[in-house]
């Protein structure tokens, strides 16, 4: 600052106007601000803020000293004899001034007749603004200060954080005496107003995935609140001064580290944005992560690491501030009548239960883990809340080196409690959750950057239990009440553990299912309950996805969905879980349209469980699809090809072929423009045809009836393409294969006809179900195997323009067992009697 002082002296000597003085100071300030990026690399957190505060102090002093030189000239007295103080307030007073925060000051004066103070004060404010300092100023006469403070809690709050910058030491001593009176005046009223203000602020800015690190949950305002209460109650100038009286050194150390990190984050945000910014937005997070020294690792990207540490710090600040503030302020806000009420509602020594809330003493000695868990199990089922005194007591629980069987049994008992939400929230707030359930370790403070979830995974999981316990949808509420106790227990398990697989680099549905199974087995939960709960965890967002993106009136959609869930019981539980999961993201997301879609999907799915055969087929298809997804050929395929493979219409193909064969058939079909075929003639003749245009199947089989068909399959693929595989009972001479190729080629001429001998089939050997599914009819034939049997049936179908969706033709021990799935839109059911008349014996 020497150079600037010299320049200002030169300007004073040349009688330069104020704007030239301001210009010099402004240039110096700008050069300093431009250097802050580099300074941050070597000094961050509170150290940076203190240095920055002191630097701003120096600019304030330069401006004030210049004005004294200007007004007093060569007759300037010592600063202590001029009745003016420049005092820092707010974050500036706490030496926590961030780069682009307002610089709050108070110009305090005493009205002395020998001084003309007012012009100096007015010019100071104008010159500071002209110099580029974003000043927030208030001017007070010390004679009126105490009275003015009584009328405005904001002024009182600011003054509590006062710090002397420059001016009269005599006046400062007077101010400290006045401040002591101000601090003691109406303490109860001040405390109550600040607590109410603080609660309203937290309701307005709760913790979410873009946290407000100043005004939000765990932000700097919570730290400030703690200081204000400590200052009012004990007159301390630093919260640390209460160590070993209100809290331990270890407790304060964790808190101080968290505050230090939030200081660092806020400074970096300001420097990155080049403006005041207190919200960690998704667009700033990548750069913020770099500034704070995070790098991508094999497991976690830098943004996740950064946000995880931010969330941890905010939690630490919040819980420490809440508990210590309660300890400090209870003597001011405690109603003596409440003590009588608590005594009347004591349920055990040191445990009080009043208005659905549990209280205890801050001085209560902690228990060992098992004794503490027994206490939780014994609490009334109506408990909804825990006072901060009980949270503090729980957080000091004495932990064993290893969980024993008794601990696990107690945990199971807690999981069986109807009011599980407040209990799990208590365990979470007291940091006992991970100690009891190590499976949840990876989701603690884990951010979610999907643009959908508002909360980190741990909070989302706990909130899911809340919405399970507080169902607002009338239809689901009735459904939940009708569940038995065991079903509710399973639903609580699935709700709490549904996202436990997140943060491990793989599909969290599968990982979560496996983690839950392992943990549940260690708790000796029954196999039936583990199976049901793990199914819910595996498919916890499937119902929402299908309801909002699929045709829920298509039977294929319903069968695919119910094939995953397998039982009506699981469907009911999944429906309720889906509700709780959506509401825990945001209650606004569960709109009437969403509720209507989910309810309709539920109602459409119920009948599927009455058709066990279709349900079993659907379940087997799902299993095959999961195998296909892991196949290397599938993984290497394009996204479009993968989609086509998984949308093959024929379930029969999924049941018969291996995963790799299905992929190869699908890829070959995609490249087939009109038709494609292959002939195999090793042990027996086999023909494989993929067609995109109509195939004259009756003609093909009629021309090939010199051989007996052993098996045949017809499978509907995608894009109106079908795959045929026909296997005959013997091989041909190689010289005859060109004749077979000619027959295949001719079979794509739909005008060709052939006369076929009518087989012998009895009416009772045919079973027809026109309501097999919404889109398919079924026909089964169990009769004597005979040459030309299927060729005759195929030709009859061709004559009536009946489309075979899929077919399974088998001849075993002289018996033909044929299954046809036929499109209901292809006139089969309309002409059922005529077709039966043509193919059966008269």
N, C-alpha and C positions, 0 to 999 in steps of 0.2 A: 504493500500500500504506500510505500515511500514515494514512488514515482507519481502517483496520483495526487498526493499531498503537495508535492513540489509544483506540479502543473496548476493546481488550484491556487497556490500562493502566488504564482506568476499572474494568473488571471485576476486575482484580487488586486494585485499591485497595478494592473492595467485597467482596473475598474470595469471588468467585463460584466455583462448582464448575466442574470441567473440562468438563462437558457443555454449559454456557453458552458457554464459550470455543469449543468445537467448533461450536456452533450458529452463532456469528458468522462463523467461518472458512468453514463450509459454505455459508452464504449468499453470501459473497464469491466462492467458487469457482463456485457455480451461476450467478451473474451473469456471471462471466467466460466460462464455457462457453456461455452463451446468446448471447454477443457474437461467438463464433468465426465464424459464418456471414458476418458483415459483414467481419470481419478478413481472412477468406480471399479476399474479392474484391480486396483491396488488397495482400495479401502471401501468396504461396503457395509451394509447393516447399520447399526447404531453409530458406529465410528464415523461412517460417511455423513450421517445426518448431523452429528455433533460438529464435524468440521465445516459442513455446509452452513449450519446455523451461525457458527463463529464468523464465517466469511461474510454472511449477510449482516451480522453485527457490525463488522468493520465498515461496510458501505453506509449503514445507518449512522454510525459515528462520524464519518466523513461529512455527510450532509448536515448533521446537527452542528458540528464544530465550525463548518463553513458559515452557517447562519449566525453563530455567535460572533465570529470574526467580522462578519458583515455588519452586524448591529452594534457591536461594542468597539470595533476597531482596535486601537492600541490600548484601550482602557478595559479590556475584557477581564473580569474577575475569575477566580478559580471556579470550576464547574460546580463544586459543592455549595457555592454561595449564590448560585442562580436557582431559584425555586422551581425547577423543572426536572422531571424524570422521563426518560424514554424507557418504557417497560415492555418486554415481550410477553405475549399472551398465547393461549392455545398450544398448538403443536410447536410453534416457535418458542413459546415459553418453556416447553418441556425438552427443548433441544432435539426435537423430532421433526423439524421442518423439512418436508420433501421438496423436490426441485421446483415443481410448478404449483405448489400449494400457496394459498393466500398468506401474506406476512402480516399477522395480527399484532398490532402494538397499541399501547395506551400511552398517551401524552398526559402525564399527571403534573399538575402545577398547584402552587399555593398562591393565592391572590395577595401579593405584597405590593403596597403602594409605590415603593421605590423602583419597581420594574414594570416595563411595558411588555408583558409576556405574550399577549394575544397575537401580535403580528408574527412573532417568531414561530408560534405553533401553526398558524395558517400557512406560512411560507414553507414550513417543513413538509407538510403533507403534499403541497403542490410540487415542490422540488423532487420529492421521492417518486411521485408518479411520473414526472417528466424524465427522471433518470432510469425509468424502466422497472422500478420495484412495484410489484402488485401488492399494494398496501391496503390492509383493512385496519382502519384506525378509529379510536374513540378518544375523546378528550374529557378529562374529569378534574374538577377542583377537589382537592383532598377534603375540604370542609364539607362537601356534599356527598362524597363517595358512599359512605355507609348508608345514607338514606336512599340513594339511587339504586343501590344494589338490592335493597329490600323489595323493590317493586319489579325486579326483572331477574329471574333465575338464570338466564343466559349470561348476564353480566357477572353474576356471582360465580358461575362456573368458570368463565374466562379468567377472572381475577385470581381464582384458586391456583392457577397455573402460572402466576406472574414470575418474571425473571428480570432482574436489573440488567439493563444494557449500558446506560450512560446517564449522567446527570448528578443531581445533588444527593450526596450520601445522607445528609440531614433529613431531607424529604423522604428518602427511602426508609429510614428508621421510623418516621412517623407513619408511613404507609404500612409497614410491617405490623405496627401496633394496631392500626385500623383494621388490617386484614385479619388479625387474631380475633377481633370482635365480630367481624363479618362471618368468620368461620363458625363461631359459636352461636350465632343468631339463627333461630328457627331451624335447627338441625333436622328435626323430625320432618318438617314440611319439605325441606330441600331433598332429603333422602327419598321420601315418598314420590315426589315429582320426578326425580331423576330415574328412579326404578320404573315408574310408569312409562316415562319417555323411552327408556331403554327397551322395555318389552314391546312397545309399539314399533320401534325401529326393527327389532328382530322379526316381528310378524311381517313387516313390509319387505324385508330383505333376508329371507331364510337361506340356508345353505343350499346351493345347487351346483351344477357343473360349470357355471361361470361365476365364481364367488366374488362378492364385493368385499375386498379385504380391508376396507375402511369402516363401512357402516353395517356390514352383514355379520352373520354368525361367526364368532371367533375373531372378528376383525379388530382393528385398532381402537374402535370406539368401546369395545368391551374392556380392553386394557385401560383406556382412559377412565371408564366408569369405575373400575377398581381403584384407580388412583384417587379420584374425587372422593370416594367413600372413605378411603384410608386417610386422606387429608382432613376431611370433616371430622372424622372420629378421633384421630390421634395427632393431627397436625404434622404428619410426616411429609417430607418433600420428595421422598422416593419410596415406592412400595417395598423395596428390598429391606427397608428399616424394620419391617414387621417380621422378618425371619426369626424363627425360634420362639415367637410369641403367638402368632396366628397360624403360621405354617412352617414346615421344616425347610432346611437348606436344600434338600434334594427336590422337594416339591417346587420350590422357587426356581431352582436351576433348570428344570424341564420347561417351566413357563418362560423363563428369560430366553432360553434358546429358541423357543417357538416365536416369541415376539421379535427377536433379532432377525429371524428368517423372514418374517412378514415385512419388517422394515426393508430388508434387502429386495424382496419382491416388489414392493411399492416403488422404491427408487428406480429399479430397472424398468418398470412399466412407464414411469414418467419420462425417463430418458429415451426409451424406444419410441413412445408416442409423440414426444416433443410437446406434450401438454399434460394437464392434469388427467390422470386415468387411474381409477381404483378398482376396476372390474377386470378379472383375468378372462378375457374373451378368447374364443377358439382361434380367431385370426391372429392374435398376438402371441399365443402360447408357443408356437415353434421358435420365434425369435427370443422370447423370454427364456425358454429352455437353454438356448445357446448362451445368453448373457449370464445365466446362473451356473454355467459349467457342466451341463448334462450332455451326454453323448448316447447315441443309440447303442444298445447291446444286443447280443444274440437273443435275449429273452424279451427285453422291453425297449420301446422307443423312448427317446428323450422326453417327449411331451408327457408320457405316462409317469415317468419318474418324477418329473417336475411337479405335476399336479398332485401326485400322491403325497409328496412332502408338504405341499401347501395345505392339503386337507388335514394331514396329521397335525400341522402347526395350528390350524384354526380350531381343531378339536381340543388340543391342549390348552390353548388360551381360553376357550369358552368354559371348559369344565373347571379350570383353576379359578377363573374370574367369578363364576356363579357361586362356587362353594365359599370362597374367601369373602366375597361381597355379602353373602348371607351371614357369615360369622360376624362380620364387622357391623352390619346394620340392624341385626335382630333386636338390639337394645333400644333402637329408635322406632322400629315399626311393629314391635311385638305388642300385641294387645293382651293385657293381663287376664282378661276374661277367657282368652284362648287356653291359658295354662290350666284353668279349671276344667274346660271341655276336654283337653287332652288327658287329664288325670282320670276323668270319667270314662274315657275310651281306651284305657290301657289294656292291651290284650296279653301282654307278657312284660316282664321286667325290661325297661328301656325301649319298649316297642308300643307305639301309640297308633291307633287306627281311627281316623276321623274324616268324614266326607270323602270316602273312597281313597284316602291317601295315607301312606305309612310315614311316620315320623320317628326319629330317635335323637339321641344326644350327640353333639359333635365330639364330646369327650369320651364317648363309649369305646371301650377297648375292643379291638378286632378279634374275630374268632378264626379258628382253623377252617379250612375250606368245607369239610364235610359237615361241621356244625352249622356253618353259615347256610349251606344248601338245605339242611334239615329245617332251618328257620324259614327259608323261602317256601318250602313245600307246605309248611304248617300255616302260612298266611291265608287269610280269608280269600275266597274266590272272587269277591267283589272288588278287590284292590285294582285301581286303575292308574295310580300315580305313586311316585316315591319322592319324598322331599329331598332336597340337596343334602340334608344331614344324613339321610340313609344312604345316598349315593356315595358320600364321603366315607361312611362306615364300611360299605361294601368294597370300595376301592382299596382299603387297607387289609383285606382278608389275607390271612396267612396261607400261602400256597405250598403244597407238597412238591417234592421233586418229581413225583410220578402219580398219575391218576390210578387209584385202585378200583376194585370191583364195586366197593361201596359207593364211591364217588359216581361211578357210571350209573348205578342203580338210582341214585338220587337225581341225576340228570334226566333219566328216563321219566321219573316221577314228575319233574318240572315240565317236561315236554307233554305230559298227559294233562296238565292243568288247562282248564277252559280259558283262563285269562293269561295266556302265554305271552301276549304282546308286551304288557308292562314289565313282565319278568325278564324277557329277553332284552328289552330296552335298558333295564337296570344293569344287566350283565354287560351290555355293550358300553354304556356310559361309564361303568366302573372298570373297564378294561379287563373284565373277567371272561368275556365271551371266547376269546382265542385260547385262553388257558383251559377252558372246559371243552371247546370244540375246535381242535387244531385244523380241522378240515376247512374252516372259514378263514384261515390265516391269509390266504392269497387275495381275498376280496376286500380286506380291510383297507379303507381309503383308496380303493381302486376306482379310477375315473371311468366314465363311459362317454366316448366321443361319437356316438351314433346319431346325434341330433334328435333323438327320441327321448332317452332317459334324462330326467332332470337331476337325478341324484347319483352319487357314487354307489357301487354295488352293495356295500354293507348297509347303508341307510335304506336303499330300495328294498332289500331283503327283510329288514325289520318292519318297514312300513307295510309290506305285504301282509304280515301278521295282523297289523292294525285293521286293515280293510277286511280281512277275513273275519275278524271279531266284530266288525261294525258294518255289516252288509246293508246297503240302502236300497238295493233292487228288490222290490216286493216278491217277485217270482223266485228269485234265488234265496231270499231270506226264508221263505217257507220250505224250500228244498233243503237248505242247510239244517233247519230245525228238525227235519224228519230223519236226518242221518243219525245212526247210532254212535255211541261214544268212541268205538274203535275207528269208524270211518272218519270222524272228526279228528282223531289223533293222527291218522295217516295224512289227512289234508293239511294239518298243521306242519307235519314233517316236510311234506312236498313244498308247501308255501315258503317255509324258511330256507330250505336247502335248494330251491329251484335254480338259483344262479351261482351255486358254490363252485362250479367248474370254470367260471370266468377267470381270465388273466393267466391262462396256462398255455396259450399259443395254439390250442386245438379247439374243435367244436365243443363249446361249453355244455351242450345238451348231453353229449356222450360222456365227456369227462365228469360232469356233475353227477350223472347217473352212477358211474363207477365209484366215485369218491363217496357218495352217499351209501352205497351198498357196503363198502368196506367199513365205514364208520358205524353204520347201523348194526352190522354183525358184531362189532366190538361191544355194542351196548346190549347185545343178546335180544334184539327186537325180532319178532317172529318172521320166518321166511315169507309168509303170505303178505304181511304188511310191508316188508322190504320190497317185494316184487311189485306190489301195487303203487307204492310211493315212488319207486324208481321209474316206473312207467310214466307217471305224471311228470316227474322231473325231465325225463327224456323228451317228452312231447309238450312241454308246458306252454309254448307259444304257437303250437300247431292249430289249435282251434281258432285263435284270433286270425292267424294267417289265412286259413281256408275260408273263414266267414267273410273276410274283406277282399280276397283276391280270386276266389274260385266260384264256379257255378254250383251253389249249394243245393240246387234242385236236380243236378245230374247224378244219376245213380253211381256212375263210375267214381265221382268225387266222394260220395258218401261211403262207398265200399272201401275206397283207399284209406279214408280217414278212420272208419271204424275198424279196419284191419289193423291199424296201429294201436288203437285203444283196447280192442278185444272184448271188453265187457261193458255192460250198461252201468255197472257200479263205477268203473273207471271214468266213463263219460260224464256222469254226474259230478264226480269230484273234480275232473278237469274243467268243467264248465264254471264251477265256483272258483277254482284256482285262477282261471283266466280273468275273471272279474277282479279278483284281489290284485293280480299282477298289473292289470291295466290301471286300476285306481291308484296303485302305489307309484306309478309314473306321474300321473296327474289325474285327479278326480274329474277334471273337465274332459279328459279323453274318453271317458265312458259316457258317451252321448246316447240319446235315444236311438239314433240310427245304428250305433254299434250294438247296443243292447238288443235291438230287434233282430239284427243279423245273427248274433250268437244264439239267441233263443230259437230262431228258425232252424239253424244248423243242428241244434240239440234235438229238436222235435223231428227233423228229417232223418236223424241218425238212429233214433230209437227202434224203428221197424227192422233195421239191418240186423239186429241181434237175434231176431226171430228166425233168420235163414242161416243156420250154422254152416252149411256147405259153402255158400258164397263168402261168408265171413272168413272161413278157413282158407279159401283160395286167395282172398285179398291179403290175409296175413302172410301167406307163403310168398306172394308176389313182393310185398314190402321187404321181406327178408332177402329175396333175390336182388332187389334193387339196391339194397345196402351193400351186397357183395359186389355188384357191378360198379358201384361208385368207387370202390377201392382198387379196381382192376387198372393196371397200367395203361392198357389200350384205351380205356374210357377216359382216364386222366389226361392222356395225350391228345384226345379228340377236341375238336373245336366246341365252343359253347353251344352252337346250333346243333351239332351232331349229338352232343350229350343230351340235349333237350329232346331230340327225336327218339333216342334210345329209350329214355325214361317215359316217353308218351306212346310207346307201342301199345295198341289197343288190346291185343290178345293176351289174356291172362294165361291161356293154355301154353303159349310159347314160353312164358316165364316159368311155368311149372315143369316143362319138359327139358329145356336146354340149359346147358351150363352158361355161366356169365360170359365167358369169352366167346362162346358160339353165338350168343344173342348179339353181342357187339359186332361181330364179323358179318352176321346176316343183315343187320341194320345198315352197316356201312356199304355193303354190296347193293342193298335196296336203294340207298340214297343215289347211287350212281346209275341205276337202271332207268333209262328214258322210257322205253316201251315194255320190253321184257328182257329177262336174262335167265339163263339156265346152266346147270352143270349136270353131268352124268357120271355116276360112279358104277363100275362093273367089276368089282373084285369078287367077293363071295356071292353077292346077289346084286341085281340091278336096282339102282336107286336114282331117282330123278329129283332135282331141286330146281324149282322155278320161282322166280320173282317177277311179278307182273304189275305194270302200271295201267295197262289197257285190259279190256275183258278177255277172259280165257274160256274157250268152249270145252269145259271140263268133261261133259258127257261124251263128246266126240273123242277127246284124248283117251279117256279110260275105255271107251268102246273099242277103239283101234288097238288098245294094249291088252284086251281081255284074253289073249292067248296065254297070258301069264296071270297067276293068282296074286292079288294084292295081300301082302302081309300086314302092312300098316300104312296109314296116310294121315297127314296133318295139314290143315289149312289154317293160316294165322294172319289176321289183319294187322298190318304194321302201322304206317303213317302215310299221309299224303295220298290216301286212297290206294295204297299199294298192298299186295298180299303176297305171302310166301307159302308155297306148296312143297311138301316133301312126301314122295310116294316111293315105297319100298316093295319090291316084288319078291316072289318066293325062290327065284333062281337067277343065275347070271346068264347072259347071252353070249353067243360067239361075237368076237370083235367085228366080224364082217357084217353083223346085223345092226350095229350101233348107228350107222348112217340112216337106216330105216327109222329108228327111234327118233333121231333128230328131225327127220322130215315130218313125222307125226306131230312132234312138239310144235314145230313151225306152223304146220297147217291148223293146229288147234287155236291159233289166234285169228282164224277166219270164222267169224260167228255165223256165217251163212251155211257152213257145212253141216250136214245131218248124217245120222247113222241109225240103222234099225237094230234094236237090241232085244234079246230074249228077256221076257219078264221073269224075274226070280220068284221063288215061293216064300212069301212072308205072310204070317198070320197077323190079324189085327191086334190080338192080345200081346204080340211080340213088339209092339210099338207103343212108346209112351211120349205124349206131347204135353208141354206146359207152355201155354202162350203168355203166361205172366211170370216167366222165370226172372226177368228183371224188367225195368222200365223200357229198355231198348232192345232186349233180346228174348226170343222164344227158344225153347229147348226141345229137341227130339232125340230119343234114344231108341236104338234097335238092337234087340238081342235075339238072333235067329241062327239058323244053320248056315254055315259058310258055304257060299256057292259062287261059281265063276260069273263075273259080270254083275254082281250084286250092287256094288256101289256105283258102277258106271250107269246102271239103269236109274238109280235114285238121282244121281247128278244130272242126267238128261231130263228127268221129270222136273227137277228144280229149275233147270234152264228154260224149259218150256213155259213155266209159270213166272219166269223172271224173279225167282227167289234167290236172294243173296245169302250165301253161306258166310257168316262172319268168321267162324272157326269150326274145325272138325277134327275128330280123333277117331280113326278107323283102325281097328285091331282084329286080327283073326288068331284065335288061340284054341288049339285042340278041336278044330272043326266047328267052332262057334264064332260068329261075327258079333263083336261088341262095338257098336258105332254110336258116336255122340256128335250131334250137330247143334251149334249155336247159330241161330238164324235171326237176321235183322227183322224186327217187327214192322218196319216200314216197307218190307219187300213182298207183300201180298200173301205171305205164308199162311197166317192165321185166317185170312179171309177165304182162302181156298183149301183149308185143311181137309175137309171132307173129300173134295175132288182128288187131292193128292193121295190121300189114304186109299181111295178106291182104285187109283191107277197102280199103286205099288204093292197092294196086298192081294191075297188069293180070294177069289169070289166063291 
